[in-house]
Amino acid sequence: MVPAAITAQHTGLRRARRALRPARTLPGALVALALAAGLGATTAEVVTSLLGKPLGWVPLNEAIELAGARTWPQVTSAALFTAGAGMLMLLLAIVPGRSRTVPVETSDPLIVIGITRAGLRRTLRSAAQQVSGVDRARVRLRRRTIEVTVVTGPESSGTMLRQVGTAVGDRLAGVGTLGTGEVVVRLRRKGV
């Protein structure tokens, strides 16, 4: 049986990820604009051709002659390419992009807050660099882990790794991020 606190956190994480999911607005807007322009020009050309005064934007007569001169096997590759491009556009619209924010836990279940990945990296790097003996730190946010690489002098020891892990873990708890995974600390010595 799963405790209620874990269930609430997982539903909060699910709700936050859904709310913070990036939309594919720019690709969708560009595709919609291109389709609207192309189909609008074709519609205007067809209507004006039916009225007897073609605009000349779309060469309808040449397109009709070209279509009449081709056979189905000759058009197969173009049709497959067009269908593949359409499926790719649909896939891009359906699959969400990579989120640029990490969900943050709140006490109110109706509020969803996120911190940028770059902001979280900076705050964790700052926490790691505050440990005595750490010269530099680099933070990578992976799917299920947070990898902290610290650069120290030659006199560093394993206790420093635990101190860095504790400092980064405390900062994560203070920020209240959801679903960030475990902290992995790697040590690099200067001059090695």
C-alpha positions in Angstrom: 0.0 0.0 0.0 1.4 3.4 -1.0 1.4 6.1 1.7 -0.7 9.2 1.0 2.2 11.6 1.0 3.9 9.8 -1.9 0.7 9.6 -3.8 0.1 13.3 -3.3 3.6 14.2 -4.4 3.3 12.0 -7.6 0.0 13.6 -8.5 1.4 17.0 -7.9 4.4 16.2 -10.1 2.1 14.9 -12.8 -0.1 18.0 -12.6 2.9 20.3 -12.7 4.5 18.5 -15.6 1.3 18.7 -17.6 0.9 22.4 -16.8 4.5 23.3 -17.5 4.7 21.3 -20.7 6.0 23.5 -23.5 3.6 24.1 -26.4 4.7 23.8 -30.0 3.3 27.2 -30.9 6.0 28.5 -33.2 6.2 25.4 -35.5 2.4 25.2 -35.5 2.0 28.9 -36.3 4.6 28.6 -39.1 2.9 25.6 -40.7 -0.6 27.2 -40.3 0.7 30.4 -41.9 2.3 28.5 -44.8 -0.8 26.4 -45.4 -3.1 29.4 -45.2 -1.0 31.4 -47.7 -0.7 28.5 -50.2 -4.3 27.4 -50.0 -5.6 31.0 -50.0 -3.6 31.8 -53.2 -4.8 28.6 -54.9 -8.4 29.3 -53.9 -8.2 32.9 -55.2 -6.7 31.6 -58.5 -9.4 29.0 -59.0 -12.2 31.4 -58.2 -10.8 34.1 -60.5 -10.2 31.5 -63.3 -13.8 30.4 -63.0 -14.9 34.0 -63.4 -12.8 34.3 -66.5 -10.0 36.6 -65.2 -7.2 34.5 -63.7 -4.8 36.3 -61.4 -1.7 34.4 -62.6 -0.4 33.6 -59.1 -0.6 29.9 -59.5 0.0 28.4 -63.0 -3.2 26.3 -63.0 -3.0 25.3 -66.7 0.6 24.1 -66.4 -0.3 22.2 -63.2 -3.3 20.5 -65.0 -1.1 19.6 -68.0 1.7 18.2 -65.7 -0.9 16.2 -63.7 -2.3 14.8 -67.0 1.1 13.8 -68.3 2.1 11.8 -65.2 1.2 8.3 -64.3 0.6 7.0 -60.7 4.0 5.2 -60.4 5.8 8.4 -61.3 4.0 10.4 -58.6 4.5 7.8 -55.8 7.7 9.2 -54.4 6.3 12.7 -54.2 3.2 11.4 -52.6 5.2 9.4 -50.1 7.4 12.5 -49.3 4.3 14.6 -48.8 2.6 12.0 -46.5 5.9 11.6 -44.5 6.2 15.4 -44.1 2.6 15.5 -42.9 3.1 12.7 -40.4 6.2 14.4 -39.1 4.3 17.7 -38.6 1.6 15.8 -36.7 4.1 14.0 -34.6 5.8 17.4 -33.7 2.4 18.8 -32.8 1.4 15.8 -30.6 4.7 15.1 -28.8 5.5 17.8 -26.3 8.9 19.4 -26.3 11.5 19.3 -23.5 10.4 21.4 -20.6 12.7 24.2 -19.7 11.3 24.3 -16.1 11.5 21.9 -13.1 8.3 21.8 -11.1 8.4 23.1 -7.6 6.3 21.8 -4.7 3.7 24.2 -3.3 1.3 23.9 -0.4 -1.7 24.9 -2.5 -2.7 22.1 -4.9 -4.2 24.7 -7.3 -0.9 26.5 -7.8 1.8 25.2 -10.1 5.3 26.8 -10.0 8.4 25.9 -11.9 12.1 27.0 -11.8 14.1 27.2 -14.9 16.6 24.4 -15.5 19.4 27.0 -15.8 18.3 28.7 -12.5 18.3 25.3 -10.7 21.8 24.6 -12.1 23.0 28.0 -10.8 21.6 27.6 -7.4 22.9 24.0 -7.0 26.3 25.1 -8.3 26.3 27.9 -5.8 25.5 25.5 -2.9 28.3 23.2 -4.0 30.9 26.0 -4.3 30.1 27.1 -0.7 31.6 23.9 0.7 35.2 24.7 1.9 37.8 23.3 -0.5 35.7 23.4 -3.6 37.2 25.7 -6.3 34.7 25.1 -9.1 31.5 23.1 -9.6 29.5 22.1 -12.6 25.9 20.8 -12.4 24.2 18.7 -15.0 20.5 17.9 -14.8 19.8 14.4 -16.2 16.5 12.7 -16.5 16.7 10.9 -13.1 19.9 12.2 -11.6 21.6 15.5 -10.8 25.3 15.2 -11.5 27.6 17.6 -9.6 31.2 17.7 -10.6 33.5 19.6 -8.2 37.1 20.6 -8.8 39.2 20.7 -5.7 42.8 20.8 -4.6 45.0 17.7 -4.2 44.2 17.6 -0.4 40.5 16.8 -0.8 39.0 13.7 0.7 35.8 11.6 0.6 34.2 13.7 3.4 34.2 16.6 1.0 32.0 14.5 -1.4 29.5 13.9 1.4 29.6 17.6 2.3 28.9 18.6 -1.3 26.1 16.0 -1.5 24.5 17.2 1.7 24.8 20.9 0.7 23.2 20.2 -2.7 20.5 18.0 -1.2 19.7 20.7 1.4 19.4 23.3 -1.3 17.1 21.0 -3.3 14.9 20.5 -0.3 14.9 24.2 0.3 13.8 24.9 -3.2 11.3 22.1 -3.1 11.7 20.7 -6.6 9.6 17.7 -7.5 10.9 14.6 -9.2 14.6 15.6 -9.6 16.1 12.2 -8.7 19.2 11.4 -6.8 22.3 13.6 -6.5 25.6 12.1 -7.8 28.8 14.0 -6.8 32.0 13.5 -8.8 35.4 14.7 -7.7 38.1 16.2 -9.9 41.4 17.3 -8.5 43.4 20.2 -9.9 46.5 19.2 -11.9 45.4 15.6 -12.4 
